[in-house]
């Protein structure tokens, strides 16, 4: 503990480095909000997966450092510039962050990730077909599909502002 007073501070520092590696901050000048959210999501997932228990460390952090709050403010401000209300901007960043954290927690919690899921012989043909066509529930393709679904839902909220919660 040369640089930190206790284990909590050490874990907070580790979480901050994971968040920073995930590319927190405003979108690039020529990026649409959809491009930025997708790029940011992929980078954050990669940052979490770079470290053993990275998702668990990030999930238990308080996220209260001045650096992280400043970057979060940049993200929310940029989204407002794209036409988001402050509430929708906060909801969008929160939902996408929770989705990524949960997905990576499942990835990191799996002791082994076999190439193909071994289903018991007594499962229905429907379920067997679903897994054959859809692949592993923890695949990169499913992760990206989830991001695309969130982006599509947010796009709908932007087009129908009365539906916003």
N, C-alpha and C positions, 0 to 999 in steps of 0.2 A: 504494500500500500504506500509506495513512495509518492504517488501523485494524487491519491484519493484518501480521504479520512476513514472510509469504511467500505464494506462490500456494496451497500446501496449506491453510493456515489460511483463506484467502479462500474456497476451494472448500468447506471444512468449514462455514464460516459460511453460505454459500449453501445448502448441503444442509440445515442446521438450519432455515433459514427456510422451505424447501420443506416439510419435515416438519411444522413448526408450522402452516403454511397448510393442510396436509392434515388438521388437526383431531386431532392426537394427544391422548391423554388418555382418562380414564374415560368410560363411557357417561353419558347424562343420567339423571336420577332415574327417569323413567318409561319408559325405553327397555328393550326386551328385548335380549338379546345379539345376536339376529339383526338387529334394526333398527339397532343400533349398528354392527355389523360392516359392514352394507350401506351405511349413511350414511358411515361412515369410509372405506370403499373408494371410493365415488364422489367424496368430497372429496379424497382422496389422489391419485386419478387426475387430477382437475381441477387440483390444485396442481402436479403433475408436468408437465402439458401447458401450464401457464401460462408456463413458461420454456423457452427454446430449450435443448435437451439436458438438460432437467430430470431425466429418468429416469437419464441417464448420470451426472449430478452426484450425485444421491442414491445411486445404486448404488455409487459409489466412495468414499463417505464412511465414516468409521469408526463413526459413530453413538455416540460415546462421551462426548458432553457431559453434564454434570450435569443440564441441563434435559431433554434427551431421555431419559436414563436414568430420571429421576424420572417423566416422563410414561409411559414404557414400564412402569414399576413399577405405576403407577396402573391401566393397562390390564390387566396380568396379575392384579393383586389383584381388580379388578372381575370378571374372568372367573371367578376362583376362587369369588367370591360367587355366581355363577350356577351353580355346581356343577362347574366344570372342575377337573381336577387341575392342579397347576402345569405338568406336562409337556405336557398337552393344550392348555393356554392358550398356552404358548410356541410349540408347533407350529402352532396355529391362526393366531396373529398373524404368525408367520414365513411360513407358506404363503401367506396372503392378500397379504402385502407383496411377496413374490417374484412372485406371479402378476401383481399390478398393475404392478410395475416391468418385468417382461418384456413385458407387453402394451403398455405405453406406449413401451418401447424400440422395439418393432416399429412402433408408430404414428409415432414421431418419426423413425425410420430410413427410412420410406417417402418417397421424393422427391415423389411425387404420389399422392394417394388418389382415383382416379376413382370416380365414383358407382357404376358397375357394372364388375365385372371383365371384361376382354375375354379370353375363352378362345379358344385356337386351334381351327380348324375340325375337327381330328382327335380331339378329346376325346370320350369316351363320352357317350351321352345321360344315363346315370346321374349322371356328374359334372356335366354341364350342369344337370340338374334340381336337384342338390344346391345349386349356387351360385344358381340362380334362387330356390329356396325359402329358403335360408339367408342370402343376401346376402353382402356383403363380409366376409372373415375378420377385418377390423379395425373392424367396425361397433360402435357403442355397444351394440346389442342382443346381440351375441356377448359383449362384455365383461360385461354384466349377467348373461347366462346362466352364464358362468364363475363369477361371484360366487355366484349361486344354487346352483350345483352344489357349491361348496366349503361353503357354509352347510349344505346338505342332508347332506353327508358328515360334517360336524362334529356335526350333530344326531344322526345315527346313532351316532357314537362316544359321545356323551353318554348315549344310551339303552342302549348295549351296552358298558359300561365294560371288559369283559374283552377286547374287540377292540382296545383302545387300545395303541399302540406306544410 
